[in-house]
């Protein structure tokens, strides 16, 4: 009887080990996917920041030109 219980215990341990390994592998894959997504978002955010930095001074210049035109038209 003790031998049977010992074998069942060993079998349960093996199944639990396999199950935990499987869960861990899925978590690792999900974490890697999240890291890749984070890298893409950071890259896009940096590009967006660069574009806004380029456009921002131009927007101010355009606003000044519009103001000048408005003043000229009102006169």
C-alpha positions in Angstrom: 0.0 0.0 0.0 2.8 2.4 0.9 4.5 1.6 -2.5 1.3 2.5 -4.4 0.9 5.8 -2.4 4.5 6.6 -3.0 4.1 6.0 -6.8 0.9 8.1 -6.9 2.7 10.9 -5.0 5.6 10.8 -7.4 3.3 10.8 -10.4 1.4 13.8 -8.9 4.7 15.6 -8.4 5.7 15.0 -12.0 2.3 16.2 -13.3 2.5 19.4 -11.1 6.0 20.1 -12.3 5.0 19.7 -15.9 1.9 21.9 -15.4 4.0 24.7 -13.7 6.6 24.5 -16.4 3.8 24.9 -19.0 2.3 27.9 -17.2 5.8 29.4 -16.8 6.5 29.0 -20.6 3.2 30.8 -21.4 4.0 33.6 -19.0 7.5 34.0 -20.6 6.0 34.1 -24.1 3.5 36.7 -23.0 6.1 38.8 -21.3 8.3 38.8 -24.4 5.3 39.8 -26.5 4.6 42.7 -24.1 8.3 43.8 -24.2 8.2 43.8 -27.9 4.9 45.8 -27.9 6.5 48.3 -25.4 9.5 48.7 -27.7 7.2 49.5 -30.7 5.2 52.0 -28.6 8.4 53.7 -27.4 9.7 53.9 -31.0 6.4 55.4 -32.3 6.3 57.8 -29.4 9.8 59.0 -30.1 9.0 59.4 -33.8 5.8 61.4 -32.9 7.8 63.6 -30.5 10.4 64.2 -33.3 7.6 65.2 -35.7 5.9 67.5 -33.3 9.3 69.1 -32.5 9.8 69.8 -36.2 6.3 71.1 -36.8 5.9 73.2 -33.6 8.2 76.1 -34.7 6.5 76.1 -38.1 3.1 76.3 -36.5 4.1 79.5 -34.7 5.5 81.0 -37.9 2.2 80.2 -39.7 0.2 81.8 -36.9 2.3 84.9 -37.2 1.8 85.0 -41.0 -1.9 84.6 -40.6 -2.0 87.4 -38.1 -0.1 89.6 -40.5 -2.5 88.8 -43.3 -5.5 89.4 -41.1 -4.1 92.8 -40.1 -3.5 93.6 -43.8 -7.0 92.6 -44.8 -8.6 94.5 -42.0 -6.9 97.7 -43.1 
